[in-house]
C-alpha cells in the first residue's frame, strides 16, 4: 500500500494553517459549516494520472474517487472528530465492459458516482447513460433511464450530459444533466427518476447530487468566470415530496472564499459530507477535499 502523503503529520499541520488562511474566522456560510480541508498534492497512482476528477463515494471506511478518464481510485479513509485524519491509497481500477475490456475513450467520460448496495452507479456524458459497476470497475448492467434522457439530441452539448447520480430506496436511481435539456429553459434544472421529474431553479451548472435524507437531495452547482477567476459554489436542497427548493449556502470568491472547481459530493456521516475539486491539470487550480456539515434549522 502507498501512503498518500510523505509525512501526514507535517501535512496535517500545513492544512490546519491552510484552513485558517482560506477561510479565516469565517468557517460557516448559511447552513454549511466547513470542518476540514485537505490539498491532495500528487499527480499519479500506479500508471494512472490523478486528474479530471468528477465524483466520489464513501462506504465502510473506503473512499472511491472517479476520474472522467474512466479510472476509479480507492482509499482507506479515516474521518472522525470532524477531521480527515488519514487517506491511504489502496488501488486503481479502470472501468471495463462486461467482457473485461477497458472502456473505449468515447464511452469512458464518467461523471457521477454513488453506491447502490455494494455496487457502484456511474453516470456518463457524451454517451449519455447510467450503468451499474462492481467496486473493482467491472460493468454489470446498463440501467433504464427516463425517456427524455434517452434522446441524445435533447442535450445542449455532448459534454453537458448526465453529470450526477444517486440512489434512493424510495425513489430509485436519480440523475440529471449538467444543464437542462434543450426542451426546457436554461434557468431551470430537472431531476429525473425512471418515471418522474422534479423541476427547480438553476444557480449554475450541476456538478453532483447526494441524499440529505430519504426525501431530500443535496445539489452542488458551480459558476465560473475564467477571465476574472470568480467562482460561485451553491449547495441547495430539493424536497422530493413537494418539490420545495432551498439554497443552503452560496460561496463566492468575492466574499473572500478561496474556491476551486468542485465536482463531487459524498455523504460520510449523518449530516457530514465530502466535496472534491478537480484541478484540471492546471498550475492555477488545486485538488481540494473538503469536509463539511449541513447545519439543521
N, C-alpha and C positions, 0 to 999 in steps of 0.2 A: 504494500500500500504506500501511496505517496502522500506526504503531508502538504496541505495547501500552502502554508507559509513556512519560510525557513525558520523563523522564530515567532511562534504565535504570540508569546507574551510581549515581545517588543512591538509587534504589530497591533496587539490589543491596546497597548498604551497609546500608540500613534492614533488609533481610531477613536479612542476616547477623546483625545485632543481634537481630532478631525470633527467629531460630532459637535463639540463646543464651537469650533470655528465655523462650521457650516450652518449651524442653527442658532448659535449664541444662547441667550436666555430663553429664546422662544422655541420650545420643543412641541408646541401644540398649535394646530390650525383647525378651527371648527371642532368637529368631533373626532379628529385624528390626532393621536399622541405619538410622537416619534420616540422610540425606545433605544434603538441602536443602529449604527451604520458601519458597514464593512466595505472597504475597497478591494475588490478581487483583482489583484495586480499580477496577472500572468497571462500568457497567450496560448499555451499549448498543454494538452494532456495526451500522453502517448503520441499517436500520429495525428491527432485531431486538434485543430485550432479552436480555442475557446472564444469564438466570435459570433456575431449575428444572433445573439441570444433572444429568444422570443417568449418563453414562459417557463414556469416551474411548478412542481407539485411535490407535496410533502406527505409522508406517511410512515409511522412507526420508527422515527429517528433517521429516516433516509430522505434526502432531498434530491429530486430529479430536476435537472435543468436542460431545457430543449433548445437546440440551435435550429435556425431556419435553413441550415445546410443539411438537415436530416440526421443530426447527431444527438444522442441522448447521453448526458453526463450524470453520474450518480455520486453522491457524497454521503458519508456518515456525518450527521449534523447533531450537535448538542446545543439546544436552545432552551435556556432556563434562566430564572431570575431576571427576566426582561432583557437578556443579552444573548447575542450569538456567540456562544462560548467556544465552539470548535467546528471546523469544517475539515473533514478528511476525505481526500479523493479515493473513490473506490474503483470505478471503471468507466469506460465509454462504450457505447453500442451505436452503430449506425443502423438507421431504420431499414428494415428488409421486408420484401414482399412475402407472400405465403410460401414461395419456393426457396426462401432463404437468400435471395439475391438482393443486393443493396438497391434502394430506390433510385431510379433514374433522376438526374438533376431536375428535369421538368416536373417530376412528381414529388420532390423532396422538400418543398417550401413549407415546412411545418411551423405553425404559428401558435396554436392553443394546446394546452396540456392539462389534464385532470384525471383523477382516479375514478374508475368505475369498479367497485370491489377491489380486487387485487390486480386489476389490469388498467391500462392507460388509454384514455381517449385522446386523440390528436386530431386537431382541425388543420386544414391546409388551404392555402390560396394558390392562385394560378390554375391548378386543377382542383377546383373548389369541392371539398368533401370532408367528412368526418369518418375516421376509422378507429378500430379497436386494436391495440397492440399489447403484447406481453411486456413485462418490465425490462426484458432484455432486447426490446426493439423488433420483435417478430410480429408481422401483421397477422391478425386473427380473422377480421372480417370488416367489410365496409358497412356503415350504418345508413339507414334511410333517413334523409333529412327533409325538411319542409319543401313542398313542391316549388315555392317561389325561389328557393336557393338552388334548385336543380338546373335552372336556366342560366347557363354561363354568360349569355348576352345581357343579363339583367344587372351584372356587376358594373360599377362605374369604371373600374380599371382591373386588369388582371391581378395586380398586386394589392388590391383592396378587397380581398376575399375574406374567408372565414377566419377571422383574427383570434377568436376566443371560443372556448368551450368549457362547460362544467356539467356535472351530473347531479341531479336532484332525485331523491327517492320518490317524491310526489309528482314532479313534472317531467321526469326523464332527462334526456340529453338536451341541453340548452346551448345554442350557439348564435353567433351574429357576425356580419361582415364589419370590417373597419369603418366603412361608410355605408349609408343606407343604399339599397338597390335603386336603380335609376327610375323606378316607377313611384318612388316616394320623394318628398322634399329632402334636400341636403341637410336641413336643420333638424332632422329627426333621426332617431335610431329605432330599429325594430329588433327585439329579442325573439328568437324562434325556438319552439319545441317542434316535434314532428308534425303536430296538427294545430298548434296555436301560435299567436304572436302577441307581443306586448310592445306598445309604442311609447317612447319617451324622448324629451328634447335633448338635442346634441350639445355638448360643451366642447367637443373636439373629436378627434379620431379615436375609436375604441382600440384599446391595447389588450385588455384582459378582463375576465369576469371570474368571480368566485362566490360561493354561497355565504351570506351573512347568517342566515338561519334557514329553516326548511321552506319559508315562504318569501324570502328576500334575497336579492342578488346584489353583490358589491360590484360596481362598474369602475374601471380605470380608463380615463381618457387623457389625451395629450394634445397640446397645440404647440407648434414650434415656428419661430421665425429665425432662420439660419443666418440672416443678414444682421439682425440686431442681437442674436443669440438669446432671445427671450423664450422661456419655456413657461407653459401653464399646465399643471397637472391637476386633474379633477378626480376626486373619488366621490361616488354617489351611490345611493341605494334605490332599488326598484322593487316595490312590493308586488308580488305575483298574484295576490288575491284581488287587489283593487287598482293595480297599475299606478299607484302613487309613487312619484319620483321625488327624491330629496337629495340635494347636494350636501355631502358631509364635510367636505373641505376642498378649497381651491388654493393650490400652492402656485405662487407666481414669483419669478425671479425679480420682478420689480419691487417685491415686498421683502427682498433680502434672502429668499430661499435659493440655495445653490443647487439647481436641479439638473437632471440629465434625461436621457431618452428611456423613460421607464416603459417596460414592455410586458412584465408578467406579475401575477399575483398567486399566492397560495396561502391557505389557512393553515396555521400551525398550532393554534390553541383556541379556546372558547371565543375570545374576542381579539386574538392576535394574528397578524398576517406578515408574510414576507413579500417584498416588492423588489424586483430586479430591473436594472437598466442595461441597455446594450450600448457599448462604446463605438459600434460601427467601425471598428478597427481604425479609429481616428485618434491622433495625438491630443486633440482638444476635448475628448469625451472620456468618461470613466465607466467601468462596470461596477455599479454600486448595489449592495444588498442591504435593504432597509427593513428593519423590524418595527412594526407599528401596532398600536392598539386602537380599536374602534371604541370610543367612549360612549356609553349608552346615556340616553336622556335621564 
